[in-house]
Amino acid sequence: MQQPNILVVDDEGDFLETLMNRLKKRKIATAGCASGEEALRMVKETPFDVVVLDIKMPGGMDGIQTLREIKKIRSETEVILLTGHASLETSMEGMQLGAYDYLLKPIKLEDLLEKLAQAFERKGTAVHRAQSEEIRNLIKKT
């Protein structure tokens, strides 16, 4: 079966590395980057199933702008927003722009895995439903 393909975008290097390692340890194909601009380059090259995207990033592009551009490039990609700043308004804007859901930092891995499983279910294909089931089985092992 095809592996779930996840992109994690976060400017906090330690957080990004830790999250990627925790997903890879569970055999989830994961790539990562630290900026919206880099994320867009990667999304153009690779059809990621789900992007886990930090809302607050310094530089030219924040998470909301990045989400908007990801949806223009690959509308089928599900996006889960992460925020360390409990901004309901920003999260709601993200949802209106097509984000699947959002999580508040610090995140629990089980919560992220569940959101990933739900995002795969939403994609609706048999392959994605099977991937969702695989991710849910990982939750039981944590």
C-alpha positions as CSV (number, residue, x, y, z in Angstrom):
1,M,0.0,0.0,0.0
2,Q,1.1,3.5,-0.7
3,Q,2.5,5.4,2.3
4,P,0.8,8.5,3.6
5,N,2.8,11.5,2.4
6,I,3.0,14.4,4.9
7,L,4.7,17.8,4.7
8,V,5.4,19.5,8.0
9,V,6.0,23.3,7.8
10,D,7.3,25.1,10.9
11,D,9.9,27.7,11.5
12,E,10.8,26.3,14.9
13,G,13.7,23.9,14.0
14,D,13.6,21.7,17.1
15,F,9.8,21.3,16.9
16,L,10.0,20.5,13.2
17,E,12.7,17.9,13.6
18,T,11.1,16.3,16.6
19,L,7.7,16.0,14.9
20,M,9.2,14.6,11.7
21,N,11.2,12.1,13.7
22,R,8.1,11.0,15.6
23,L,6.1,10.5,12.4
24,K,8.9,8.7,10.6
25,K,9.4,6.4,13.6
26,R,5.8,5.3,13.0
27,K,6.6,4.7,9.3
28,I,4.7,7.8,8.0
29,A,6.5,9.3,5.0
30,T,7.3,12.8,6.1
31,A,9.1,15.8,4.6
32,G,9.7,19.1,6.3
33,C,10.6,22.7,5.7
34,A,10.8,26.0,7.7
35,S,9.0,28.6,5.5
36,G,6.0,29.1,3.4
37,E,8.0,29.9,0.3
38,E,9.9,26.6,0.6
39,A,6.6,24.7,1.3
40,L,5.2,26.1,-2.0
41,R,8.2,24.9,-3.9
42,M,7.9,21.4,-2.4
43,V,4.1,21.2,-3.0
44,K,4.6,22.1,-6.7
45,E,7.1,19.2,-7.0
46,T,5.3,16.6,-4.8
47,P,1.6,15.9,-4.4
48,F,1.5,15.7,-0.6
49,D,-1.6,14.1,0.9
50,V,-1.6,16.4,4.0
51,V,0.3,19.5,4.9
52,V,0.7,20.3,8.7
53,L,1.3,24.0,8.6
54,D,2.3,26.5,11.3
55,I,0.2,29.7,11.2
56,K,2.8,32.0,12.7
57,M,6.0,32.1,10.7
58,P,8.4,35.0,10.3
59,G,9.4,36.3,6.9
60,G,7.4,37.0,3.8
61,M,4.7,34.4,4.2
62,D,2.7,33.4,7.2
63,G,0.7,30.2,7.4
64,I,-2.6,31.7,6.1
65,Q,-0.9,33.1,3.0
66,T,0.8,29.7,2.5
67,L,-2.5,27.9,2.9
68,R,-4.1,30.1,0.2
69,E,-1.3,29.4,-2.2
70,I,-1.2,25.6,-1.5
71,K,-5.0,25.4,-2.3
72,K,-4.3,27.2,-5.6
73,I,-1.6,24.8,-6.6
74,R,-3.2,21.5,-5.3
75,S,-6.8,22.0,-4.1
76,E,-7.0,18.3,-3.1
77,T,-4.3,18.6,-0.5
78,E,-5.6,18.7,3.0
79,V,-4.1,21.2,5.4
80,I,-4.0,21.0,9.2
81,L,-3.0,24.3,10.8
82,L,-0.9,24.5,13.9
83,T,-0.8,27.6,16.2
84,G,0.9,28.4,19.4
85,H,-1.2,31.5,19.6
86,A,-4.8,30.6,20.4
87,S,-6.2,32.9,17.7
88,L,-9.7,31.7,17.0
89,E,-10.1,34.4,14.3
90,T,-7.0,33.3,12.4
91,S,-8.0,29.7,12.7
92,M,-11.5,30.4,11.4
93,E,-10.0,32.3,8.5
94,G,-7.9,29.3,7.7
95,M,-10.9,27.0,7.8
96,Q,-12.7,29.4,5.4
97,L,-9.7,29.2,3.0
98,G,-10.0,25.4,2.9
99,A,-7.9,24.1,5.9
100,Y,-9.2,20.8,7.2
101,D,-8.7,21.6,10.8
102,Y,-6.3,23.2,13.3
103,L,-4.5,22.2,16.5
104,L,-3.1,24.3,19.3
105,K,0.6,23.9,20.2
106,P,2.0,22.2,22.1
107,I,0.3,19.3,20.3
108,K,-0.1,15.8,21.5
109,L,1.1,13.3,18.9
110,E,-2.1,11.2,19.3
111,D,-4.2,14.3,18.5
112,L,-2.2,15.0,15.4
113,L,-2.4,11.3,14.3
114,E,-6.2,11.4,14.7
115,K,-6.5,14.6,12.6
116,L,-4.3,13.0,10.0
117,A,-6.5,9.9,10.0
118,Q,-9.6,12.1,9.6
119,A,-8.0,14.1,6.8
120,F,-7.2,10.9,4.9
121,E,-10.8,9.7,5.4
122,R,-12.0,13.0,4.0
123,K,-10.0,12.5,0.8
124,G,-12.4,9.6,0.2
125,T,-10.5,7.1,-1.9
126,A,-10.1,3.5,-0.9
127,V,-6.3,4.0,-0.6
128,H,-6.8,7.0,1.6
129,R,-9.3,5.2,3.8
130,A,-6.8,2.3,4.2
131,Q,-4.1,4.9,5.1
132,S,-6.5,6.4,7.7
133,E,-6.9,3.0,9.2
134,E,-3.2,2.5,9.3
135,I,-2.7,5.8,11.2
136,R,-5.5,4.9,13.6
137,N,-3.7,1.6,14.4
138,L,-0.6,3.7,15.2
139,I,-2.6,5.7,17.7
140,K,-3.4,2.5,19.6
141,K,0.3,1.6,19.7
142,T,1.4,5.0,21.3
